[in-house]
Amino acid sequence: MGNSIDVMLAEWQREGAPSIPYHDPVFQLAYVYSHVAMNAHLLDEALRCEFPIKGRPVSVGSALLNLLKKTDRLRICTFGSGPGTELLGLSRFLGSKWLPHIPVELDVLHMDRVDQWAPSSKALQDSIESQFGRKRKLAFSTSFLPWNASKPDVASQTRALEERHLFLFSYVVSELLDQAELDAVSGLLSQMVRASPHAVFLIIDRFGDDRTQANISSLVAGAGLQPLAEDTLPNYVGFDEHAKTSLRQYVNVIGRMPRGSRFGGKKEAQFVIAQRP
């Protein structure tokens, strides 16, 4: 796992498109150990960030909570979701803000090019439910849709993408260094907008990477979306967020703490919130 983390870091830092064997169970476990908690934390923080709309402070999270006043079901699509990081971030946000006042169902569509992630996503979902799902009245309805950039199943995708409230892209754009794949994702994003014209789009990715920032801007503009807010997020979680004693046996063997476990001043991520005008 320690070697797998080193390989992933090297691939993300090189000039070309990263080649990471996410289908390998050891790489999957290494990714979950190192990155899932931090990415979930960034999503939770992005949901809470407020920005002005018509002179009033709003946030994606507050919009979701207002939606829950009308319905008890949130329909979400996560693209490039891997092990289901977004389940963790959304569950944490809802758990602190809304549950257990009313029962909530997260209807989550996962889209990923690596279909071997599906068991990991199911395992994370089961873990969340066993921790507080019944107590806090949180239920899941999840589905997994493999995505092939060269042969997209447009008919199946369109049906699955309809009537979604929120689309999430977490650390996806920074891996789209192949122009053909970038063009394919651009087409998919436009398809998402057509299928769910009132949905909100939240993109979280690397901060300070000019190419990634340019690609995000290009994707958003190409899909006819209007950016509502952009901001950056810090690169660590609070001391009380990491159960370091419970991780010690893993840290000793792997030789690395999970990402975001040390305090620092630089920015970890940027996020962009967009919606159709």
Secondary structure, DSSP 8 states (H G I E B T S, - for coil): -HHHHHHHHHHHHSSS-----TTSHHHHHHHIIIIIHHHHHHHHHHHH--EEETTEEE-HHHHHHHHHTT-SEEEEEEET-TTTHHHHHHHHHHHHHTTTSS-EEEEEEEEES-GGGHHHHHHHHHHHIIIIITTTTEEEEEEEEE--SSS--HHHHHHHHTT-SEEEEES-GGG--SHHHHHHHHHHHHHHHHHSTT-EEEEEEESS-HHHHHHHHHHHHHTT-EEEEEEEEES---GGG--HHHHHHHHHHH----TT-S--SSEEEEEEEEE--
